[in-house]
């Protein structure tokens, strides 16, 4: 969005586009934050944690927690911004991370 569009929307009192854009960006950042703070990289997961049952269990536990926190934050952001975009954004990011870490635990990356 250009400055002119933002300014025009603000002057008209139309903040929906701004809320949706902010919701998209904040949803991405918040979701990624939970995964990066709770899990190692997929390559590290493959190399060190996919070889033992305890490592797989610990990684899946952290992955479930990160997905849960991500979806809760997306729900709150959707409520606050009055837009469904943050919830969809966090859902897509969570699905990608789930797929990536499951592949890492199977040794496929």
Backbone as XML, in Angstrom:
<?xml version="1.0"?>
<chain id="A" units="angstrom">
  <residue number="1" name="UNK">
    <atom name="N" x="0.834" y="-1.166" z="0.000"/>
    <atom name="CA" x="0.000" y="0.000" z="0.000"/>
    <atom name="C" x="0.889" y="1.242" z="0.000"/>
  </residue>
  <residue number="2" name="UNK">
    <atom name="N" x="0.532" y="2.182" z="-0.840"/>
    <atom name="CA" x="1.317" y="3.404" z="-0.904"/>
    <atom name="C" x="0.852" y="4.376" z="0.177"/>
  </residue>
  <residue number="3" name="UNK">
    <atom name="N" x="1.686" y="5.360" z="0.410"/>
    <atom name="CA" x="1.326" y="6.376" z="1.414"/>
    <atom name="C" x="0.040" y="7.095" z="1.039"/>
  </residue>
  <residue number="4" name="UNK">
    <atom name="N" x="-0.144" y="7.349" z="-0.250"/>
    <atom name="CA" x="-1.344" y="8.052" z="-0.689"/>
    <atom name="C" x="-2.596" y="7.241" z="-0.372"/>
  </residue>
  <residue number="5" name="UNK">
    <atom name="N" x="-2.539" y="5.942" z="-0.596"/>
    <atom name="CA" x="-3.691" y="5.085" z="-0.309"/>
    <atom name="C" x="-3.962" y="5.044" z="1.187"/>
  </residue>
  <residue number="6" name="UNK">
    <atom name="N" x="-2.912" y="4.917" z="1.983"/>
    <atom name="CA" x="-3.077" y="4.910" z="3.438"/>
    <atom name="C" x="-3.677" y="6.231" z="3.901"/>
  </residue>
  <residue number="7" name="UNK">
    <atom name="N" x="-3.146" y="7.330" z="3.398"/>
    <atom name="CA" x="-3.635" y="8.651" z="3.796"/>
    <atom name="C" x="-5.099" y="8.834" z="3.388"/>
  </residue>
  <residue number="8" name="UNK">
    <atom name="N" x="-5.439" y="8.401" z="2.164"/>
    <atom name="CA" x="-6.817" y="8.521" z="1.683"/>
    <atom name="C" x="-7.754" y="7.691" z="2.550"/>
  </residue>
  <residue number="9" name="UNK">
    <atom name="N" x="-7.332" y="6.458" z="2.900"/>
    <atom name="CA" x="-8.167" y="5.604" z="3.739"/>
    <atom name="C" x="-8.334" y="6.188" z="5.136"/>
  </residue>
  <residue number="10" name="UNK">
    <atom name="N" x="-7.263" y="6.741" z="5.693"/>
    <atom name="CA" x="-7.363" y="7.355" z="7.016"/>
    <atom name="C" x="-8.254" y="8.584" z="6.978"/>
  </residue>
  <residue number="11" name="UNK">
    <atom name="N" x="-8.136" y="9.392" z="5.930"/>
    <atom name="CA" x="-8.969" y="10.587" z="5.818"/>
    <atom name="C" x="-10.442" y="10.227" z="5.681"/>
  </residue>
  <residue number="12" name="UNK">
    <atom name="N" x="-10.740" y="9.110" z="5.057"/>
    <atom name="CA" x="-12.118" y="8.665" z="4.900"/>
    <atom name="C" x="-12.620" y="7.897" z="6.116"/>
  </residue>
  <residue number="13" name="UNK">
    <atom name="N" x="-11.734" y="7.625" z="7.047"/>
    <atom name="CA" x="-12.118" y="6.844" z="8.209"/>
    <atom name="C" x="-12.156" y="5.349" z="7.918"/>
  </residue>
  <residue number="14" name="UNK">
    <atom name="N" x="-11.626" y="4.942" z="6.760"/>
    <atom name="CA" x="-11.614" y="3.536" z="6.367"/>
    <atom name="C" x="-10.295" y="2.910" z="6.820"/>
  </residue>
  <residue number="15" name="UNK">
    <atom name="N" x="-10.338" y="2.251" z="7.938"/>
    <atom name="CA" x="-9.120" y="1.649" z="8.468"/>
    <atom name="C" x="-9.066" y="0.143" z="8.262"/>
  </residue>
  <residue number="16" name="UNK">
    <atom name="N" x="-10.070" y="-0.430" z="7.584"/>
    <atom name="CA" x="-10.109" y="-1.879" z="7.403"/>
    <atom name="C" x="-8.889" y="-2.389" z="6.640"/>
  </residue>
  <residue number="17" name="UNK">
    <atom name="N" x="-8.500" y="-1.718" z="5.568"/>
    <atom name="CA" x="-7.339" y="-2.159" z="4.791"/>
    <atom name="C" x="-6.065" y="-2.086" z="5.629"/>
  </residue>
  <residue number="18" name="UNK">
    <atom name="N" x="-5.960" y="-1.076" z="6.441"/>
    <atom name="CA" x="-4.786" y="-0.926" z="7.301"/>
    <atom name="C" x="-4.784" y="-2.011" z="8.368"/>
  </residue>
  <residue number="19" name="UNK">
    <atom name="N" x="-5.945" y="-2.297" z="8.964"/>
    <atom name="CA" x="-6.044" y="-3.362" z="9.959"/>
    <atom name="C" x="-5.699" y="-4.720" z="9.357"/>
  </residue>
  <residue number="20" name="UNK">
    <atom name="N" x="-6.165" y="-4.965" z="8.129"/>
    <atom name="CA" x="-5.873" y="-6.243" z="7.479"/>
    <atom name="C" x="-4.388" y="-6.384" z="7.170"/>
  </residue>
  <residue number="21" name="UNK">
    <atom name="N" x="-3.784" y="-5.329" z="6.690"/>
    <atom name="CA" x="-2.354" y="-5.369" z="6.389"/>
    <atom name="C" x="-1.541" y="-5.554" z="7.666"/>
  </residue>
  <residue number="22" name="UNK">
    <atom name="N" x="-1.893" y="-4.830" z="8.704"/>
    <atom name="CA" x="-1.197" y="-4.985" z="9.986"/>
    <atom name="C" x="-1.416" y="-6.383" z="10.549"/>
  </residue>
  <residue number="23" name="UNK">
    <atom name="N" x="-2.630" y="-6.894" z="10.411"/>
    <atom name="CA" x="-2.926" y="-8.238" z="10.892"/>
    <atom name="C" x="-2.114" y="-9.300" z="10.175"/>
  </residue>
  <residue number="24" name="UNK">
    <atom name="N" x="-1.929" y="-9.125" z="8.891"/>
    <atom name="CA" x="-1.116" y="-10.065" z="8.119"/>
    <atom name="C" x="0.328" y="-10.054" z="8.609"/>
  </residue>
  <residue number="25" name="UNK">
    <atom name="N" x="0.912" y="-8.871" z="8.710"/>
    <atom name="CA" x="2.307" y="-8.758" z="9.130"/>
    <atom name="C" x="2.527" y="-9.194" z="10.560"/>
  </residue>
  <residue number="26" name="UNK">
    <atom name="N" x="1.682" y="-8.748" z="11.454"/>
    <atom name="CA" x="1.843" y="-9.110" z="12.860"/>
    <atom name="C" x="1.579" y="-10.603" z="13.055"/>
  </residue>
  <residue number="27" name="UNK">
    <atom name="N" x="0.610" y="-11.149" z="12.323"/>
    <atom name="CA" x="0.342" y="-12.587" z="12.404"/>
    <atom name="C" x="1.534" y="-13.413" z="11.972"/>
  </residue>
  <residue number="28" name="UNK">
    <atom name="N" x="2.185" y="-13.003" z="10.901"/>
    <atom name="CA" x="3.381" y="-13.713" z="10.441"/>
    <atom name="C" x="4.504" y="-13.647" z="11.469"/>
  </residue>
  <residue number="29" name="UNK">
    <atom name="N" x="4.747" y="-12.465" z="11.970"/>
    <atom name="CA" x="5.838" y="-12.278" z="12.926"/>
    <atom name="C" x="5.563" y="-13.034" z="14.230"/>
  </residue>
  <residue number="30" name="UNK">
    <atom name="N" x="4.356" y="-12.914" z="14.745"/>
    <atom name="CA" x="4.023" y="-13.577" z="16.004"/>
    <atom name="C" x="4.113" y="-15.093" z="15.863"/>
  </residue>
  <residue number="31" name="UNK">
    <atom name="N" x="3.575" y="-15.615" z="14.783"/>
    <atom name="CA" x="3.594" y="-17.058" z="14.575"/>
    <atom name="C" x="5.019" y="-17.584" z="14.443"/>
  </residue>
  <residue number="32" name="UNK">
    <atom name="N" x="5.806" y="-16.932" z="13.641"/>
    <atom name="CA" x="7.195" y="-17.354" z="13.446"/>
    <atom name="C" x="7.972" y="-17.273" z="14.746"/>
  </residue>
  <residue number="33" name="UNK">
    <atom name="N" x="7.656" y="-16.298" z="15.559"/>
    <atom name="CA" x="8.352" y="-16.132" z="16.842"/>
    <atom name="C" x="8.187" y="-17.360" z="17.735"/>
  </residue>
  <residue number="34" name="UNK">
    <atom name="N" x="6.977" y="-17.899" z="17.814"/>
    <atom name="CA" x="6.741" y="-19.061" z="18.669"/>
    <atom name="C" x="7.545" y="-20.267" z="18.198"/>
  </residue>
  <residue number="35" name="UNK">
    <atom name="N" x="7.626" y="-20.458" z="16.888"/>
    <atom name="CA" x="8.373" y="-21.604" z="16.371"/>
    <atom name="C" x="9.874" y="-21.431" z="16.576"/>
  </residue>
  <residue number="36" name="UNK">
    <atom name="N" x="10.374" y="-20.237" z="16.311"/>
    <atom name="CA" x="11.817" y="-20.043" z="16.445"/>
    <atom name="C" x="12.267" y="-20.047" z="17.901"/>
  </residue>
  <residue number="37" name="UNK">
    <atom name="N" x="11.388" y="-19.689" z="18.812"/>
    <atom name="CA" x="11.790" y="-19.679" z="20.221"/>
    <atom name="C" x="11.649" y="-21.050" z="20.885"/>
  </residue>
  <residue number="38" name="UNK">
    <atom name="N" x="10.827" y="-21.931" z="20.337"/>
    <atom name="CA" x="10.596" y="-23.225" z="20.977"/>
    <atom name="C" x="11.315" y="-24.385" z="20.296"/>
  </residue>
  <residue number="39" name="UNK">
    <atom name="N" x="11.752" y="-24.203" z="19.064"/>
    <atom name="CA" x="12.335" y="-25.310" z="18.303"/>
    <atom name="C" x="13.679" y="-24.918" z="17.714"/>
  </residue>
  <residue number="40" name="UNK">
    <atom name="N" x="14.521" y="-25.916" z="17.499"/>
    <atom name="CA" x="15.760" y="-25.688" z="16.758"/>
    <atom name="C" x="15.423" y="-25.664" z="15.272"/>
  </residue>
  <residue number="41" name="UNK">
    <atom name="N" x="16.393" y="-25.421" z="14.442"/>
    <atom name="CA" x="16.134" y="-25.410" z="13.000"/>
    <atom name="C" x="15.774" y="-26.808" z="12.522"/>
  </residue>
  <residue number="42" name="UNK">
    <atom name="N" x="15.064" y="-26.925" z="11.397"/>
    <atom name="CA" x="14.737" y="-28.256" z="10.874"/>
    <atom name="C" x="15.976" y="-29.125" z="10.607"/>
  </residue>
  <residue number="43" name="UNK">
    <atom name="N" x="17.058" y="-28.529" z="10.142"/>
    <atom name="CA" x="18.272" y="-29.306" z="9.890"/>
    <atom name="C" x="18.867" y="-29.842" z="11.191"/>
  </residue>
  <residue number="44" name="UNK">
    <atom name="N" x="18.870" y="-29.035" z="12.235"/>
    <atom name="CA" x="19.359" y="-29.492" z="13.538"/>
    <atom name="C" x="18.442" y="-30.570" z="14.092"/>
  </residue>
  <residue number="45" name="UNK">
    <atom name="N" x="17.153" y="-30.394" z="13.914"/>
    <atom name="CA" x="16.197" y="-31.402" z="14.352"/>
    <atom name="C" x="16.462" y="-32.732" z="13.661"/>
  </residue>
  <residue number="46" name="UNK">
    <atom name="N" x="16.689" y="-32.677" z="12.354"/>
    <atom name="CA" x="16.975" y="-33.903" z="11.606"/>
    <atom name="C" x="18.243" y="-34.574" z="12.120"/>
  </residue>
  <residue number="47" name="UNK">
    <atom name="N" x="19.275" y="-33.792" z="12.323"/>
    <atom name="CA" x="20.577" y="-34.358" z="12.674"/>
    <atom name="C" x="20.650" y="-34.895" z="14.099"/>
  </residue>
  <residue number="48" name="UNK">
    <atom name="N" x="20.051" y="-34.183" z="15.052"/>
    <atom name="CA" x="20.249" y="-34.549" z="16.445"/>
    <atom name="C" x="19.036" y="-35.146" z="17.150"/>
  </residue>
  <residue number="49" name="UNK">
    <atom name="N" x="17.830" y="-34.823" z="16.696"/>
    <atom name="CA" x="16.645" y="-35.228" z="17.452"/>
    <atom name="C" x="15.822" y="-36.318" z="16.780"/>
  </residue>
  <residue number="50" name="UNK">
    <atom name="N" x="16.068" y="-36.601" z="15.516"/>
    <atom name="CA" x="15.257" y="-37.601" z="14.818"/>
    <atom name="C" x="15.761" y="-39.020" z="15.040"/>
  </residue>
  <residue number="51" name="UNK">
    <atom name="N" x="16.843" y="-39.180" z="15.773"/>
    <atom name="CA" x="17.450" y="-40.500" z="15.919"/>
    <atom name="C" x="16.999" y="-41.256" z="17.161"/>
  </residue>
  <residue number="52" name="UNK">
    <atom name="N" x="16.390" y="-40.577" z="18.114"/>
    <atom name="CA" x="15.954" y="-41.250" z="19.336"/>
    <atom name="C" x="14.464" y="-41.000" z="19.574"/>
  </residue>
  <residue number="53" name="UNK">
    <atom name="N" x="13.772" y="-41.951" z="20.197"/>
    <atom name="CA" x="12.353" y="-41.739" z="20.512"/>
    <atom name="C" x="12.123" y="-40.534" z="21.425"/>
  </residue>
  <residue number="54" name="UNK">
    <atom name="N" x="13.055" y="-40.308" z="22.357"/>
    <atom name="CA" x="12.910" y="-39.160" z="23.260"/>
    <atom name="C" x="13.039" y="-37.847" z="22.495"/>
  </residue>
  <residue number="55" name="UNK">
    <atom name="N" x="13.974" y="-37.802" z="21.554"/>
    <atom name="CA" x="14.153" y="-36.600" z="20.750"/>
    <atom name="C" x="12.935" y="-36.303" z="19.893"/>
  </residue>
  <residue number="56" name="UNK">
    <atom name="N" x="12.362" y="-37.346" z="19.313"/>
    <atom name="CA" x="11.153" y="-37.174" z="18.498"/>
    <atom name="C" x="9.995" y="-36.707" z="19.368"/>
  </residue>
  <residue number="57" name="UNK">
    <atom name="N" x="9.848" y="-37.317" z="20.527"/>
    <atom name="CA" x="8.767" y="-36.937" z="21.439"/>
    <atom name="C" x="8.918" y="-35.488" z="21.915"/>
  </residue>
  <residue number="58" name="UNK">
    <atom name="N" x="10.122" y="-35.100" z="22.287"/>
    <atom name="CA" x="10.367" y="-33.725" z="22.733"/>
    <atom name="C" x="10.093" y="-32.719" z="21.625"/>
  </residue>
  <residue number="59" name="UNK">
    <atom name="N" x="10.523" y="-33.049" z="20.421"/>
    <atom name="CA" x="10.305" y="-32.140" z="19.291"/>
    <atom name="C" x="8.822" y="-32.008" z="18.986"/>
  </residue>
  <residue number="60" name="UNK">
    <atom name="N" x="8.084" y="-33.120" z="18.981"/>
    <atom name="CA" x="6.645" y="-33.057" z="18.712"/>
    <atom name="C" x="5.912" y="-32.288" z="19.804"/>
  </residue>
  <residue number="61" name="UNK">
    <atom name="N" x="6.349" y="-32.439" z="21.044"/>
    <atom name="CA" x="5.733" y="-31.696" z="22.147"/>
    <atom name="C" x="5.933" y="-30.191" z="21.951"/>
  </residue>
  <residue number="62" name="UNK">
    <atom name="N" x="7.154" y="-29.789" z="21.628"/>
    <atom name="CA" x="7.434" y="-28.368" z="21.386"/>
    <atom name="C" x="6.678" y="-27.870" z="20.159"/>
  </residue>
  <residue number="63" name="UNK">
    <atom name="N" x="6.567" y="-28.704" z="19.136"/>
    <atom name="CA" x="5.842" y="-28.320" z="17.922"/>
    <atom name="C" x="4.366" y="-28.097" z="18.223"/>
  </residue>
  <residue number="64" name="UNK">
    <atom name="N" x="3.773" y="-28.976" z="19.011"/>
    <atom name="CA" x="2.359" y="-28.816" z="19.383"/>
    <atom name="C" x="2.141" y="-27.539" z="20.188"/>
  </residue>
  <residue number="65" name="UNK">
    <atom name="N" x="3.042" y="-27.250" z="21.111"/>
    <atom name="CA" x="2.930" y="-26.024" z="21.895"/>
    <atom name="C" x="3.053" y="-24.784" z="21.006"/>
  </residue>
  <residue number="66" name="UNK">
    <atom name="N" x="4.001" y="-24.809" z="20.072"/>
    <atom name="CA" x="4.189" y="-23.659" z="19.182"/>
    <atom name="C" x="2.962" y="-23.449" z="18.306"/>
  </residue>
  <residue number="67" name="UNK">
    <atom name="N" x="2.382" y="-24.535" z="17.787"/>
    <atom name="CA" x="1.164" y="-24.415" z="16.970"/>
    <atom name="C" x="0.029" y="-23.852" z="17.810"/>
  </residue>
  <residue number="68" name="UNK">
    <atom name="N" x="-0.133" y="-24.366" z="19.023"/>
    <atom name="CA" x="-1.199" y="-23.876" z="19.900"/>
    <atom name="C" x="-1.063" y="-22.401" z="20.216"/>
  </residue>
  <residue number="69" name="UNK">
    <atom name="N" x="0.129" y="-21.991" z="20.602"/>
    <atom name="CA" x="0.360" y="-20.575" z="20.911"/>
    <atom name="C" x="0.178" y="-19.696" z="19.680"/>
  </residue>
  <residue number="70" name="UNK">
    <atom name="N" x="0.617" y="-20.193" z="18.544"/>
    <atom name="CA" x="0.475" y="-19.443" z="17.303"/>
    <atom name="C" x="-1.002" y="-19.227" z="16.960"/>
  </residue>
  <residue number="71" name="UNK">
    <atom name="N" x="-1.795" y="-20.277" z="17.091"/>
    <atom name="CA" x="-3.215" y="-20.163" z="16.768"/>
    <atom name="C" x="-3.969" y="-19.286" z="17.776"/>
  </residue>
  <residue number="72" name="UNK">
    <atom name="N" x="-3.581" y="-19.364" z="19.041"/>
    <atom name="CA" x="-4.197" y="-18.484" z="20.044"/>
    <atom name="C" x="-3.872" y="-17.026" z="19.727"/>
  </residue>
  <residue number="73" name="UNK">
    <atom name="N" x="-2.605" y="-16.763" z="19.391"/>
    <atom name="CA" x="-2.242" y="-15.378" z="19.064"/>
    <atom name="C" x="-2.964" y="-14.920" z="17.797"/>
  </residue>
  <residue number="74" name="UNK">
    <atom name="N" x="-3.115" y="-15.809" z="16.815"/>
    <atom name="CA" x="-3.856" y="-15.456" z="15.602"/>
    <atom name="C" x="-5.314" y="-15.155" z="15.891"/>
  </residue>
  <residue number="75" name="UNK">
    <atom name="N" x="-5.909" y="-15.910" z="16.810"/>
    <atom name="CA" x="-7.302" y="-15.667" z="17.195"/>
    <atom name="C" x="-7.454" y="-14.311" z="17.884"/>
  </residue>
  <residue number="76" name="UNK">
    <atom name="N" x="-6.538" y="-14.013" z="18.779"/>
    <atom name="CA" x="-6.589" y="-12.724" z="19.477"/>
    <atom name="C" x="-6.380" y="-11.577" z="18.485"/>
  </residue>
  <residue number="77" name="UNK">
    <atom name="N" x="-5.401" y="-11.730" z="17.603"/>
    <atom name="CA" x="-5.166" y="-10.687" z="16.601"/>
    <atom name="C" x="-6.380" y="-10.509" z="15.688"/>
  </residue>
  <residue number="78" name="UNK">
    <atom name="N" x="-7.039" y="-11.601" z="15.335"/>
    <atom name="CA" x="-8.242" y="-11.502" z="14.501"/>
    <atom name="C" x="-9.357" y="-10.767" z="15.224"/>
  </residue>
  <residue number="79" name="UNK">
    <atom name="N" x="-9.507" y="-11.058" z="16.493"/>
    <atom name="CA" x="-10.534" y="-10.384" z="17.278"/>
    <atom name="C" x="-10.245" y="-8.887" z="17.386"/>
  </residue>
  <residue number="80" name="UNK">
    <atom name="N" x="-9.018" y="-8.559" z="17.702"/>
    <atom name="CA" x="-8.642" y="-7.151" z="17.882"/>
    <atom name="C" x="-8.739" y="-6.376" z="16.569"/>
  </residue>
  <residue number="81" name="UNK">
    <atom name="N" x="-8.269" y="-6.987" z="15.480"/>
    <atom name="CA" x="-8.262" y="-6.280" z="14.193"/>
    <atom name="C" x="-9.594" y="-6.379" z="13.454"/>
  </residue>
  <residue number="82" name="UNK">
    <atom name="N" x="-10.516" y="-7.199" z="13.984"/>
    <atom name="CA" x="-11.816" y="-7.411" z="13.337"/>
    <atom name="C" x="-11.644" y="-7.916" z="11.907"/>
  </residue>
  <residue number="83" name="UNK">
    <atom name="N" x="-10.683" y="-8.818" z="11.738"/>
    <atom name="CA" x="-10.362" y="-9.378" z="10.430"/>
    <atom name="C" x="-9.968" y="-10.838" z="10.603"/>
  </residue>
  <residue number="84" name="UNK">
    <atom name="N" x="-10.316" y="-11.657" z="9.663"/>
    <atom name="CA" x="-9.958" y="-13.075" z="9.705"/>
    <atom name="C" x="-8.531" y="-13.323" z="9.204"/>
  </residue>
  <residue number="85" name="UNK">
    <atom name="N" x="-7.898" y="-12.337" z="8.616"/>
    <atom name="CA" x="-6.583" y="-12.518" z="8.002"/>
    <atom name="C" x="-5.505" y="-12.981" z="8.990"/>
  </residue>
  <residue number="86" name="UNK">
    <atom name="N" x="-5.395" y="-12.437" z="10.203"/>
    <atom name="CA" x="-4.362" y="-12.940" z="11.117"/>
    <atom name="C" x="-4.534" y="-14.427" z="11.467"/>
  </residue>
  <residue number="87" name="UNK">
    <atom name="N" x="-5.767" y="-14.873" z="11.631"/>
    <atom name="CA" x="-6.008" y="-16.276" z="11.959"/>
    <atom name="C" x="-5.613" y="-17.179" z="10.794"/>
  </residue>
  <residue number="88" name="UNK">
    <atom name="N" x="-5.956" y="-16.789" z="9.586"/>
    <atom name="CA" x="-5.564" y="-17.576" z="8.408"/>
    <atom name="C" x="-4.048" y="-17.570" z="8.252"/>
  </residue>
  <residue number="89" name="UNK">
    <atom name="N" x="-3.435" y="-16.414" z="8.449"/>
    <atom name="CA" x="-1.983" y="-16.299" z="8.326"/>
    <atom name="C" x="-1.271" y="-17.219" z="9.312"/>
  </residue>
  <residue number="90" name="UNK">
    <atom name="N" x="-1.685" y="-17.191" z="10.576"/>
    <atom name="CA" x="-1.035" y="-18.055" z="11.569"/>
    <atom name="C" x="-1.327" y="-19.521" z="11.286"/>
  </residue>
  <residue number="91" name="UNK">
    <atom name="N" x="-2.488" y="-19.817" z="10.740"/>
    <atom name="CA" x="-2.804" y="-21.192" z="10.365"/>
    <atom name="C" x="-1.910" y="-21.708" z="9.247"/>
  </residue>
  <residue number="92" name="UNK">
    <atom name="N" x="-1.683" y="-20.876" z="8.246"/>
    <atom name="CA" x="-0.819" y="-21.270" z="7.134"/>
    <atom name="C" x="0.621" y="-21.447" z="7.604"/>
  </residue>
  <residue number="93" name="UNK">
    <atom name="N" x="1.106" y="-20.519" z="8.416"/>
    <atom name="CA" x="2.473" y="-20.628" z="8.944"/>
    <atom name="C" x="2.602" y="-21.884" z="9.809"/>
  </residue>
  <residue number="94" name="UNK">
    <atom name="N" x="1.617" y="-22.157" z="10.646"/>
    <atom name="CA" x="1.651" y="-23.345" z="11.499"/>
    <atom name="C" x="1.650" y="-24.624" z="10.673"/>
  </residue>
  <residue number="95" name="UNK">
    <atom name="N" x="0.831" y="-24.671" z="9.633"/>
    <atom name="CA" x="0.791" y="-25.856" z="8.764"/>
    <atom name="C" x="2.138" y="-26.076" z="8.078"/>
  </residue>
  <residue number="96" name="UNK">
    <atom name="N" x="2.755" y="-24.996" z="7.622"/>
    <atom name="CA" x="4.064" y="-25.125" z="6.980"/>
    <atom name="C" x="5.103" y="-25.663" z="7.961"/>
  </residue>
  <residue number="97" name="UNK">
    <atom name="N" x="5.156" y="-25.087" z="9.158"/>
    <atom name="CA" x="6.139" y="-25.546" z="10.145"/>
    <atom name="C" x="5.871" y="-26.991" z="10.552"/>
  </residue>
  <residue number="98" name="UNK">
    <atom name="N" x="4.609" y="-27.358" z="10.719"/>
    <atom name="CA" x="4.278" y="-28.741" z="11.062"/>
    <atom name="C" x="4.811" y="-29.680" z="9.983"/>
  </residue>
  <residue number="99" name="UNK">
    <atom name="N" x="4.567" y="-29.375" z="8.742"/>
    <atom name="CA" x="5.020" y="-30.197" z="7.619"/>
    <atom name="C" x="6.548" y="-30.274" z="7.591"/>
  </residue>
  <residue number="100" name="UNK">
    <atom name="N" x="7.192" y="-29.139" z="7.758"/>
    <atom name="CA" x="8.653" y="-29.082" z="7.696"/>
    <atom name="C" x="9.302" y="-29.893" z="8.820"/>
  </residue>
  <residue number="101" name="UNK">
    <atom name="N" x="8.793" y="-29.769" z="10.046"/>
    <atom name="CA" x="9.388" y="-30.499" z="11.159"/>
    <atom name="C" x="9.064" y="-31.980" z="11.116"/>
  </residue>
  <residue number="102" name="UNK">
    <atom name="N" x="7.913" y="-32.351" z="10.626"/>
    <atom name="CA" x="7.614" y="-33.785" z="10.456"/>
    <atom name="C" x="8.556" y="-34.399" z="9.414"/>
  </residue>
  <residue number="103" name="UNK">
    <atom name="N" x="8.830" y="-33.665" z="8.345"/>
    <atom name="CA" x="9.801" y="-34.141" z="7.369"/>
    <atom name="C" x="11.184" y="-34.271" z="7.998"/>
  </residue>
  <residue number="104" name="UNK">
    <atom name="N" x="11.558" y="-33.302" z="8.830"/>
    <atom name="CA" x="12.870" y="-33.349" z="9.481"/>
    <atom name="C" x="12.978" y="-34.555" z="10.412"/>
  </residue>
  <residue number="105" name="UNK">
    <atom name="N" x="11.914" y="-34.837" z="11.158"/>
    <atom name="CA" x="11.948" y="-35.977" z="12.068"/>
    <atom name="C" x="11.994" y="-37.306" z="11.328"/>
  </residue>
  <residue number="106" name="UNK">
    <atom name="N" x="11.502" y="-37.333" z="10.112"/>
    <atom name="CA" x="11.576" y="-38.540" z="9.287"/>
    <atom name="C" x="12.884" y="-38.620" z="8.512"/>
  </residue>
  <residue number="107" name="UNK">
    <atom name="N" x="13.714" y="-37.577" z="8.641"/>
    <atom name="CA" x="15.006" y="-37.552" z="7.959"/>
    <atom name="C" x="14.914" y="-37.257" z="6.473"/>
  </residue>
  <residue number="108" name="UNK">
    <atom name="N" x="13.877" y="-36.546" z="6.051"/>
    <atom name="CA" x="13.633" y="-36.316" z="4.636"/>
    <atom name="C" x="14.055" y="-34.942" z="4.118"/>
  </residue>
  <residue number="109" name="UNK">
    <atom name="N" x="14.646" y="-34.116" z="4.959"/>
    <atom name="CA" x="15.067" y="-32.818" z="4.424"/>
    <atom name="C" x="16.567" y="-32.777" z="4.279"/>
  </residue>
</chain>
